[in-house]
Amino acid sequence: MGRAFEFRKERKMKRWAAMSKTFARLNKDIILSIKEGGGIADPDVNARLRAVLQNCRAANMPKDNIERAIKKATDKDTVDLKQVTFEGYGPHGIAIFVETATDNNNRTVANVRSYFNKCNGNLGTTGSVEFMFSHVCHFKVSAEGRDAEELELELIDFGAEEVGDDGEAIMIYGAFESYGGLQKKLEEDGMEILESGFDRIPATTKELGPEETLEVEKLLEKLEEDEDVQNVFHTMGSSSED
C-alpha cells in the first residue's frame, strides 16, 4: 500500500506541476495579448485576447487566475514583458529553438545559456537554427457537423495549408501570417474554436538512440521548467520522444 500511495502521489505532483506551468504560460499569453492589443482587455474587440481565453478554457484555467492576469496586464505599474527567442544546438546536433516571455532579459539569457552549457549544448546566434523550422499557426475546432475536406476547400483562400480530422476535432494549419485571416473566417462562420496557437515545425528530424535521447531530453526538461520559457521546439525525431 505504501509504494502504491507514493506512486500515486508522485504522479499527482507531476500532473500538478505540469498544470502550474501551463497556467503560468497562459497567464503571460493574456498579458502579452493585452499589451500588444494597445491595452484593450475586451475580448470582443481584442481578437488575440479572445483566442488566448479560448485556450484558457481548454486548459481548465480557473476564472480567478484569468481575472488576475487581465488586471495585471492593465495595471500601469506592471513591468512590461518582452518576447525573446534563443537558438542553439543540444547534444548530438539537435537544433533547439526557445521562445520566452520575460521581464528581466539578463536573467533569462544567463539561465538559458547555463542550461545549454551544463547539458553539452551550445547557445547560438539569432538565425542559426530558425531556418530549420516552419513558423505555422493552428486551430482546433469542433468536428460536429463538419467535413474536413469541405472545410479545407473553404479555408484555402484564407491561408489554410493542411486540415485533418481525428473524429472528435478538426485541426487546421496555416502559415504564421495567416492566423488573423483564419481566425476571422472561422468566427464569421460560427465555428467553435476550441484552441489555437503557433508552432515551429522542423523541416527534418534526427533519430537518436535511447541514451542519446536522454541526454537531449535532459536539456529540454531544464528549458521547459524555466519560468520565463513559453515554448521549446527541436529537431529530435518523434519516435525518440515516446
C-alpha positions as CSV (number, residue, x, y, z in Angstrom):
1,M,0.0,0.0,0.0
2,G,2.9,2.4,0.8
3,R,4.5,2.0,-2.6
4,A,1.2,2.4,-4.4
5,F,0.4,5.5,-2.4
6,E,3.8,7.0,-3.2
7,F,3.4,6.2,-6.9
8,R,0.0,7.9,-7.0
9,K,1.4,10.9,-5.0
10,E,4.4,11.3,-7.4
11,R,2.1,11.1,-10.5
12,K,-0.3,13.6,-9.0
13,M,2.6,16.0,-8.2
14,K,3.9,15.8,-11.8
15,R,0.4,16.5,-13.1
16,W,0.1,19.5,-10.7
17,A,3.5,20.8,-11.8
18,A,2.6,20.5,-15.5
19,M,-0.8,22.3,-14.8
20,S,1.0,25.0,-12.9
21,K,3.4,25.6,-15.8
22,T,0.5,25.6,-18.3
23,F,-1.3,28.2,-16.3
24,A,1.8,30.3,-15.9
25,R,2.3,30.3,-19.7
26,L,-1.3,31.2,-20.3
27,N,-1.0,34.0,-17.7
28,K,1.8,35.5,-19.8
29,D,-0.1,35.0,-23.0
30,I,-3.0,37.0,-21.6
31,I,-0.7,39.9,-20.5
32,L,1.1,39.9,-23.9
33,S,-2.2,39.8,-25.9
34,I,-3.5,42.8,-24.0
35,K,-0.2,44.8,-24.2
36,E,0.1,44.1,-27.9
37,G,-3.5,45.0,-28.4
38,G,-3.0,48.5,-27.1
39,G,-4.1,47.8,-23.6
40,I,-7.5,46.6,-24.7
41,A,-8.9,44.0,-22.3
42,D,-12.2,43.4,-24.1
43,P,-12.1,40.1,-25.9
44,D,-14.9,41.2,-28.2
45,V,-12.5,43.9,-29.5
46,N,-9.1,42.2,-29.0
47,A,-9.1,39.1,-31.2
48,R,-5.8,37.8,-29.9
49,L,-7.0,38.0,-26.3
50,R,-10.2,36.2,-27.4
51,A,-8.1,33.4,-28.7
52,V,-6.0,33.2,-25.6
53,L,-9.1,33.0,-23.4
54,Q,-10.3,30.1,-25.6
55,N,-7.0,28.3,-24.8
56,C,-7.5,29.1,-21.1
57,R,-10.9,27.4,-21.1
58,A,-9.5,24.4,-23.0
59,A,-6.8,24.0,-20.2
60,N,-9.5,24.4,-17.4
61,M,-7.7,27.5,-16.1
62,P,-9.6,28.9,-13.1
63,K,-11.6,32.1,-13.7
64,D,-9.9,33.8,-10.8
65,N,-6.5,33.2,-12.4
66,I,-7.7,34.7,-15.7
67,E,-9.2,37.8,-14.0
68,R,-5.9,38.4,-12.1
69,A,-3.9,38.2,-15.3
70,I,-6.2,40.7,-17.0
71,K,-6.0,43.0,-14.1
72,K,-2.2,42.7,-14.0
73,A,-2.0,43.5,-17.8
74,T,-4.0,46.7,-17.4
75,D,-2.1,47.9,-14.3
76,K,0.2,50.7,-15.3
77,D,2.8,49.7,-12.6
78,T,3.2,46.2,-14.1
79,V,6.6,45.6,-15.6
80,D,6.4,45.0,-19.3
81,L,7.0,41.5,-20.6
82,K,9.3,41.1,-23.7
83,Q,9.2,38.2,-26.1
84,V,12.8,37.0,-26.6
85,T,13.9,33.9,-28.6
86,F,17.0,31.8,-28.3
87,E,18.6,29.4,-30.8
88,G,21.2,26.7,-30.4
89,Y,22.2,23.1,-30.6
90,G,21.7,20.4,-28.0
91,P,23.8,17.2,-27.7
92,H,24.3,15.2,-30.9
93,G,23.5,18.1,-33.2
94,I,19.8,18.6,-32.3
95,A,18.7,22.1,-33.2
96,I,16.6,23.8,-30.5
97,F,14.5,27.0,-30.7
98,V,13.3,28.6,-27.5
99,E,10.6,31.2,-27.1
100,T,10.5,33.2,-23.8
101,A,8.4,36.0,-22.3
102,T,10.5,37.8,-19.7
103,D,10.6,41.0,-17.5
104,N,14.3,40.6,-17.0
105,N,16.3,39.8,-20.1
106,N,19.6,39.5,-18.3
107,R,18.3,36.8,-16.0
108,T,16.7,34.9,-18.9
109,V,19.9,35.0,-21.1
110,A,22.0,33.8,-18.2
111,N,19.7,30.9,-17.4
112,V,19.2,29.7,-20.9
113,R,23.0,29.8,-21.6
114,S,23.7,27.9,-18.4
115,Y,21.2,25.1,-19.4
116,F,22.9,24.7,-22.8
117,N,26.4,24.7,-21.3
118,K,25.6,22.2,-18.5
119,C,24.0,19.8,-20.9
120,N,26.7,19.7,-23.5
121,G,24.9,22.1,-25.9
122,N,25.8,25.4,-27.5
123,L,23.7,28.6,-27.5
124,G,23.9,30.0,-31.0
125,T,23.3,33.4,-32.6
126,T,20.0,34.7,-33.9
127,G,19.1,32.9,-37.1
128,S,21.4,30.0,-36.5
129,V,18.6,27.4,-36.4
130,E,15.4,29.3,-37.1
131,F,15.6,28.5,-40.8
132,M,15.2,24.8,-39.9
133,F,11.6,25.4,-38.7
134,S,8.4,26.5,-40.4
135,H,6.5,29.0,-38.3
136,V,2.9,28.0,-38.5
137,C,-0.4,28.7,-36.8
138,H,-3.0,26.1,-35.8
139,F,-6.7,26.0,-34.9
140,K,-8.6,23.2,-33.2
141,V,-12.3,23.3,-33.9
142,S,-15.3,21.0,-33.2
143,A,-15.8,18.3,-35.8
144,E,-19.5,18.0,-35.2
145,G,-21.5,18.5,-38.4
146,R,-18.4,19.4,-40.4
147,D,-16.5,17.6,-43.1
148,A,-12.7,18.2,-43.0
149,E,-12.3,18.1,-46.8
150,E,-15.1,20.6,-47.4
151,L,-13.7,22.8,-44.7
152,E,-10.3,22.8,-46.2
153,L,-11.7,24.0,-49.6
154,E,-13.5,26.8,-47.8
155,L,-10.3,27.9,-45.9
156,I,-7.6,27.6,-48.6
157,D,-8.2,31.2,-49.7
158,F,-7.7,32.3,-46.1
159,G,-4.3,30.6,-45.7
160,A,-5.1,27.0,-44.6
161,E,-2.4,24.6,-45.8
162,E,-3.5,21.4,-44.0
163,V,-6.7,20.2,-42.4
164,G,-7.1,16.9,-40.6
165,D,-10.0,15.2,-38.7
166,D,-9.4,12.8,-35.8
167,G,-13.1,12.1,-35.3
168,E,-13.5,14.4,-32.3
169,A,-11.9,17.6,-33.6
170,I,-10.6,19.2,-36.8
171,M,-7.0,20.6,-36.8
172,I,-6.3,23.4,-39.2
173,Y,-2.7,24.5,-40.0
174,G,-1.5,27.6,-42.0
175,A,1.4,30.0,-42.3
176,F,2.1,32.2,-39.2
177,E,0.9,35.2,-41.2
178,S,-2.5,33.6,-41.9
179,Y,-3.6,33.5,-38.2
180,G,-5.7,36.6,-38.3
181,G,-7.5,35.8,-41.5
182,L,-8.2,32.2,-40.5
183,Q,-9.5,33.3,-37.0
184,K,-11.8,35.8,-38.6
185,K,-13.2,33.4,-41.1
186,L,-13.8,30.7,-38.6
187,E,-15.6,33.1,-36.3
188,E,-17.7,34.6,-39.1
189,D,-18.8,31.0,-40.0
190,G,-19.8,30.4,-36.4
191,M,-17.3,27.7,-35.8
192,E,-16.4,26.9,-32.2
193,I,-12.6,27.4,-31.8
194,L,-11.5,25.0,-29.1
195,E,-7.9,26.0,-29.1
196,S,-5.4,28.0,-31.3
197,G,-1.8,29.0,-31.3
198,F,1.6,28.8,-33.0
199,D,4.1,26.1,-33.7
200,R,7.5,25.8,-35.2
201,I,7.6,22.6,-37.3
202,P,11.1,21.2,-38.1
203,A,11.8,20.6,-41.8
204,T,13.8,17.5,-41.0
205,T,14.3,15.5,-37.8
206,K,17.2,13.4,-36.5
207,E,16.7,10.0,-34.9
208,L,18.7,9.2,-31.8
209,G,19.4,6.1,-29.7
210,P,17.9,5.7,-26.2
211,E,21.0,7.1,-24.3
212,E,21.4,10.0,-26.7
213,T,17.8,10.8,-26.5
214,L,18.0,11.0,-22.7
215,E,20.9,13.5,-23.0
216,V,18.8,15.8,-25.2
217,E,15.7,15.4,-23.0
218,K,17.7,16.5,-20.0
219,L,18.3,19.8,-21.7
220,L,14.8,20.1,-23.0
221,E,13.4,19.5,-19.5
222,K,15.6,22.2,-17.9
223,L,14.5,24.7,-20.5
224,E,10.8,23.8,-20.2
225,E,10.9,24.1,-16.4
226,D,12.3,27.7,-16.5
227,E,9.6,30.2,-15.6
228,D,10.5,32.5,-18.5
229,V,10.2,29.9,-21.2
230,Q,7.0,29.7,-23.1
231,N,7.8,27.1,-25.8
232,V,10.6,24.8,-26.8
233,F,10.9,23.4,-30.3
234,H,13.6,20.9,-31.5
235,T,14.6,18.6,-34.4
236,M,14.8,15.3,-32.5
237,G,12.8,12.6,-34.2
238,S,9.3,11.9,-32.8
239,S,10.0,8.2,-32.4
240,S,12.6,9.1,-29.8
241,E,10.2,11.2,-27.7
242,D,7.8,8.3,-26.8
